Amino acid sequence: MPIKEIPINVVGLRPGERLNKSLVMDGEELLPTNHEKVFMVQNYRLDMSGFQRDMEVLKELVLVRNREGTVALLRTMSSRY
């Protein structure tokens, strides 16, 4: 069976594709753990008191089954933190 050459067309990245993935964002640092391949991320920009307040509100929204409020707060938190 003869070998047939197959043309390869390099077309670039597709939408959503990346060449690499950053493990940390600006204001964050990778810290070592006991396992050589597992790291912890330290975020120096996180407002811990604000985060804890948001988590308490989120907990209450979930307990009273307020779906709309829960989703809205999660959206806000995802952009804030």
Rosetta blueprint (number, residue, H / E / L):
1 M L
2 P L
3 I L
4 K L
5 E L
6 I L
7 P L
8 I L
9 N L
10 V L
11 V L
12 G L
13 L L
14 R L
15 P L
16 G L
17 E L
18 R L
19 L L
20 N L
21 K L
22 S L
23 L L
24 V L
25 M L
26 D L
27 G L
28 E E
29 E E
30 L E
31 L E
32 P E
33 T L
34 N L
35 H L
36 E L
37 K L
38 V L
39 F E
40 M E
41 V E
42 Q E
43 N E
44 Y L
45 R L
46 L L
47 D L
48 M H
49 S H
50 G H
51 F H
52 Q H
53 R H
54 D H
55 M H
56 E H
57 V H
58 L H
59 K H
60 E H
61 L H
62 V H
63 L H
64 V L
65 R L
66 N L
67 R H
68 E H
69 G H
70 T H
71 V H
72 A H
73 L H
74 L H
75 R H
76 T H
77 M H
78 S H
79 S H
80 R H
81 Y L
